[in-house]
Amino acid sequence: MRVGLIGVGWGAHVQAPAFAAAPGYELVALCARTESSVRDAGTRLGISDTSTDWRSFVEREDLDLISVATPVELHHEQTLAALAAGKHVLCEKPLAVTADQAAEMVDAAAASGKATAVSFETRWQDGRYTVREQVDAGMVGTPFSVRLHQSGPYWHPSRPLQSLWMYDLASGGGYLNGLVVHDIDFVCSLFGEPVAVCADVRSSIPTRELPDGDTLEVTADDTSGILMRLDSGALAVITASVVGIHARGWTFDAFGTAGTVTLSGAPRKDRILAGGLADDGLVERELSTQQKHRLPDADGQAARGLVRAMALMLEDWLPAFSGTDTSVPSFADGLRAQRVIEAARASSAGAGWVTL
């Protein structure tokens, strides 16, 4: 598949090396809004075919697949244009700024007959992939309770600013979109469809000082707690905060009729998975990193882990181009997550439990 990539921030950081690592793909062209950015990315990646006009880019007859890795507010328009041009499309998460936009993208994908997917690549991270194997093997059975918590320092006042659009809710910023969307997808894909949502979503730090001395008004979220009632009967609790200095890590557990699965760890440290059936003891084991793909250079171990996960997802997606169903997350999965996020914001604003 000859791939054209739109967006050279996250796209160049994770998607480009993943396309290089996965068999069956060739990244041949890059597109971004500013000429200097796309030129510099092309130099780093060894790609000389660059553009700043995404509208003509998606129309190119020599491209089979368009990968959309731009800021969230651009996903909807660019994806619809690429599908209309007859391209397969991979879109970064979250799928869109609103659930209505995401629903339009689902409909357009179905009408196009093309292969589409959303980048929920964390399903292929070592720990989460192993959890899925254990759940599929019956370790949990009918679920009672699922909990997933993540923490990080990314918006702590002591940390430098991220891209400014990340702080703007209208542009698709915030960590419901940036982080928790992965957790919603993971939990629902394993334990059932969400039927009702209750949440508290907040911006702990309302303003940040810009380098020029101006003040940035923060409208997007950094901390959230979501309760979901699933159609399986389980209660799912997903919490996250990115204002915890020295607090980067995660914990996960699932309890059910058959047994328990838990996962805990932190970047660059041992990750421990434990599982046990009701009539057995709890067995712990460290998770080893999958080495299926030789990875091109990527910045830092965290990036390398995401590149590996993305490459594994891309490999599993290959049969879709021949019309075969795959387990790779679909636009419908992206829509489901966006509906949960919108319900969480409505609940936090005073709606209480929101039925989906």
C-alpha positions in Angstrom: 0.0 0.0 0.0 1.4 3.4 -1.1 0.8 5.7 1.9 0.4 9.4 2.0 0.7 10.9 5.5 -1.0 14.2 6.4 0.5 15.7 9.6 4.1 15.5 10.6 3.9 15.9 14.4 2.6 12.7 15.9 2.5 11.3 12.4 6.2 11.6 11.9 6.9 10.6 15.5 4.9 7.3 15.6 3.0 6.6 12.4 5.9 7.0 9.9 8.3 4.6 11.7 5.4 2.2 12.1 4.6 2.1 8.4 8.3 1.5 7.8 8.3 -1.4 10.3 5.1 -3.1 9.2 5.2 -5.3 6.1 2.9 -4.4 3.1 3.2 -0.6 3.4 5.4 2.1 1.8 5.2 5.6 3.1 6.0 7.7 -0.1 4.7 11.2 0.5 4.1 13.7 3.3 1.8 16.7 3.7 1.6 19.4 6.3 0.4 23.0 6.6 3.8 24.7 6.8 6.5 24.1 4.2 9.4 24.2 6.7 7.7 21.5 8.9 7.0 19.1 6.1 10.4 19.7 4.5 12.2 19.0 7.8 10.2 15.9 8.4 10.9 14.7 4.9 14.6 15.1 5.5 14.5 13.2 8.8 12.4 10.4 7.2 14.2 10.3 3.8 11.1 11.3 1.9 11.5 14.0 -0.7 7.8 14.0 -2.0 6.2 16.7 0.2 3.2 19.0 -0.1 1.4 21.7 1.8 -2.0 21.3 0.0 -3.9 18.4 1.6 -6.9 18.8 -0.8 -4.8 18.0 -3.9 -2.8 15.5 -1.9 -5.7 13.2 -1.1 -6.7 13.2 -4.9 -3.3 11.8 -6.0 -3.8 8.7 -8.1 -0.5 7.2 -7.0 -1.5 7.0 -3.3 -3.6 4.0 -2.1 -3.9 5.0 1.6 -4.2 8.3 3.3 -3.1 8.5 7.0 -4.7 11.5 8.8 -2.6 12.5 11.7 -3.5 16.2 11.9 -5.0 18.1 14.9 -8.5 16.7 15.7 -10.5 19.6 14.2 -9.2 18.6 10.7 -10.0 14.9 10.9 -13.6 15.1 9.7 -13.0 17.2 6.6 -9.8 15.5 5.5 -11.1 12.0 6.0 -14.3 12.7 4.1 -12.3 14.1 1.2 -9.9 11.1 1.2 -12.8 8.7 1.1 -14.5 10.7 -1.7 -11.3 10.4 -3.6 -11.4 6.6 -3.4 -8.6 6.2 -0.8 -8.4 3.8 2.2 -8.1 5.9 5.3 -6.3 5.5 8.7 -7.4 8.3 11.1 -5.8 9.2 14.3 -7.8 9.2 17.5 -10.1 10.7 18.5 -12.0 10.3 15.3 -13.5 13.8 15.4 -14.3 16.7 17.6 -18.0 15.7 17.9 -20.0 12.5 17.8 -22.1 13.9 15.0 -18.9 14.4 12.9 -17.8 10.9 13.8 -21.2 9.5 12.7 -20.8 11.2 9.3 -17.4 9.5 9.0 -18.8 6.1 9.8 -21.5 6.5 7.1 -19.0 7.8 4.5 -16.7 4.8 5.2 -19.5 2.4 4.8 -20.6 4.0 1.5 -17.1 4.1 0.1 -16.4 0.4 0.4 -12.8 1.3 1.4 -10.8 0.0 4.3 -10.9 2.4 7.2 -9.5 2.3 10.8 -8.9 4.5 13.8 -5.5 4.5 15.6 -6.4 2.8 18.8 -2.9 1.2 18.6 -2.6 0.8 22.4 -4.7 -2.4 22.1 -1.5 -3.9 20.7 0.7 -2.7 23.6 2.3 -5.6 25.4 0.2 -5.4 28.6 -3.1 -4.6 27.0 -2.7 -7.3 24.3 -1.9 -9.9 27.0 -4.9 -8.8 29.0 -7.1 -9.3 25.9 -5.7 -12.8 25.5 -6.5 -13.7 29.1 -10.0 -12.3 28.8 -10.7 -14.0 25.5 -9.4 -17.3 27.1 -12.1 -16.9 29.8 -10.0 -15.7 32.8 -12.7 -13.2 33.8 -15.9 -14.8 32.7 -18.9 -12.6 33.0 -17.5 -9.3 34.3 -18.6 -7.6 37.6 -16.2 -4.7 37.8 -13.5 -3.1 35.6 -11.2 -0.3 36.7 -8.5 1.5 34.8 -6.4 4.5 36.0 -3.7 6.5 34.3 -1.6 9.3 35.6 1.1 11.6 34.1 2.8 14.9 34.5 2.2 16.4 31.1 0.2 19.5 32.2 1.8 20.0 35.6 2.8 23.7 35.9 6.5 22.8 36.1 6.3 21.2 32.6 6.7 23.0 29.3 3.7 23.8 27.2 2.4 21.3 24.7 1.0 22.3 21.3 -1.4 25.1 22.0 -4.4 23.5 20.3 -4.2 20.7 23.0 -5.5 23.3 25.6 -8.5 24.3 23.5 -11.6 22.1 23.8 -13.1 23.4 20.5 -10.1 22.2 18.6 -10.4 18.7 20.1 -7.8 19.2 22.8 -7.7 17.8 26.3 -7.0 14.4 27.7 -10.4 12.8 27.3 -9.5 13.0 23.6 -5.8 12.6 24.0 -5.5 9.7 26.5 -8.8 8.5 28.0 -10.3 7.8 24.6 -7.8 4.8 24.4 -9.1 3.5 27.7 -12.7 3.8 26.7 -12.0 1.9 23.6 -10.1 -0.8 25.4 -12.6 -1.4 28.2 -15.7 -1.4 25.9 -14.0 -3.6 23.3 -13.4 -6.2 26.0 -16.3 -6.0 28.4 -19.4 -4.6 26.6 -21.2 -1.7 25.1 -21.7 1.4 27.2 -25.4 2.1 28.1 -25.0 5.0 30.6 -22.3 7.4 31.7 -21.7 9.5 34.8 -18.6 11.7 35.1 -16.6 14.6 36.5 -14.4 16.3 34.0 -12.3 19.3 34.9 -9.5 21.6 34.1 -7.3 21.8 37.2 -5.1 24.6 35.9 -7.3 27.2 34.1 -4.5 29.4 32.7 -0.9 29.0 31.5 1.6 31.7 30.8 2.9 31.8 27.2 6.6 32.5 26.3 5.7 36.0 25.2 4.1 36.8 28.5 0.5 36.5 27.3 -2.0 34.3 29.2 -3.5 31.1 27.6 -7.0 30.3 28.7 -7.3 26.5 29.2 -10.7 25.2 28.2 -9.8 21.5 27.8 -9.6 18.9 30.5 -6.6 17.5 32.4 -8.4 15.3 35.0 -11.5 13.1 34.7 -13.4 10.3 36.4 -15.9 8.3 34.3 -18.4 5.6 35.4 -19.9 3.5 32.7 -22.7 0.9 32.9 -22.0 -1.7 30.3 -24.5 -4.0 28.6 -22.7 -7.0 30.1 -23.8 -5.8 33.5 -20.4 -4.6 34.6 -19.5 -1.3 36.1 -16.4 0.3 34.5 -14.5 3.0 36.2 -12.0 5.0 34.2 -9.9 7.8 35.8 -7.0 9.8 34.6 -5.0 12.9 35.5 -2.1 14.5 33.8 -1.2 17.0 36.5 0.6 14.5 38.7 4.3 15.2 38.8 6.4 12.1 39.4 3.2 10.0 38.9 3.4 8.5 35.5 1.9 5.0 35.3 -1.3 2.9 35.2 -3.3 0.3 37.0 -6.0 -2.0 35.7 -8.1 -4.8 37.1 -11.1 -6.8 36.0 -13.2 -9.0 38.3 -15.7 -11.6 37.1 -17.5 -14.9 37.7 -14.4 -16.9 36.6 -11.6 -14.9 38.1 -9.4 -11.8 38.1 -7.0 -10.1 35.7 -4.8 -7.2 36.9 -2.1 -5.1 35.3 0.2 -2.4 36.7 3.3 -0.7 35.8 5.0 2.4 34.5 7.1 3.4 31.4 10.5 1.9 31.3 9.8 -0.2 34.4 8.6 -3.8 34.9 5.0 -4.4 34.0 3.3 -7.0 36.1 0.3 -9.0 34.9 -1.6 -11.2 37.4 -4.5 -13.5 36.7 -6.2 -16.4 38.4 -9.4 -18.4 38.2 -11.7 -18.6 41.2 -10.4 -22.0 42.3 -6.7 -21.2 41.7 -4.2 -18.8 43.3 -3.3 -15.5 41.6 -0.3 -15.9 39.3 2.0 -13.0 38.6 4.4 -12.6 35.7 6.4 -9.9 34.1 5.6 -8.9 30.6 8.3 -9.1 28.0 8.4 -6.7 25.1 7.2 -8.0 21.7 10.1 -8.1 19.3 8.2 -9.0 16.2 9.3 -6.0 14.2 12.6 -4.3 13.7 11.8 -0.7 14.5 13.4 2.3 12.9 14.7 4.9 15.2 12.1 6.6 17.4 12.5 9.2 20.2 12.5 7.4 23.5 11.4 4.1 24.8 7.7 5.2 25.1 7.7 6.2 21.5 9.3 2.9 20.5 6.5 1.0 22.4 3.8 2.9 20.6 5.6 2.5 17.2 5.7 -1.3 17.8 2.0 -1.3 18.8 1.1 0.7 15.7 3.2 -1.6 13.5 1.4 -4.7 14.9 -2.0 -3.1 14.3 -1.1 -2.2 10.7 0.0 -5.8 10.0 -3.3 -7.1 11.4 -5.1 -4.6 9.2 -3.7 -5.9 5.9 -6.5 -8.4 5.1 -9.0 -5.5 5.1 -7.6 -4.3 1.8 -8.8 -7.5 0.3 -12.3 -7.1 1.8 -11.7 -9.4 4.8 -12.9 -8.4 8.3 -10.2 -7.8 10.9 -10.0 -7.0 14.6 -8.5 -3.6 13.9 -10.6 -0.8 15.5 -13.1 0.6 13.0 -14.6 4.1 12.7 -17.6 2.7 14.6 -15.3 2.1 17.5 -14.1 5.7 17.2 -17.8 6.9 17.2 -18.6 4.8 20.3 -15.7 6.4 22.2 -16.7 9.9 21.1 -20.3 9.3 22.3 -18.9 8.3 25.8 -16.7 11.4 25.9 -19.6 13.7 25.0 -21.8 12.0 27.6 -19.1 12.5 30.2 -18.8 16.2 29.5 -22.6 16.5 29.7 -22.7 14.6 32.9 -20.0 16.7 34.4 -21.9 19.9 33.4 -24.9 18.7 35.5 -26.8 16.1 33.5 -26.0 13.3 36.0 -26.3 9.8 34.5 -26.5 10.1 30.7 -28.1 7.3 28.8 -26.5 6.4 25.5 
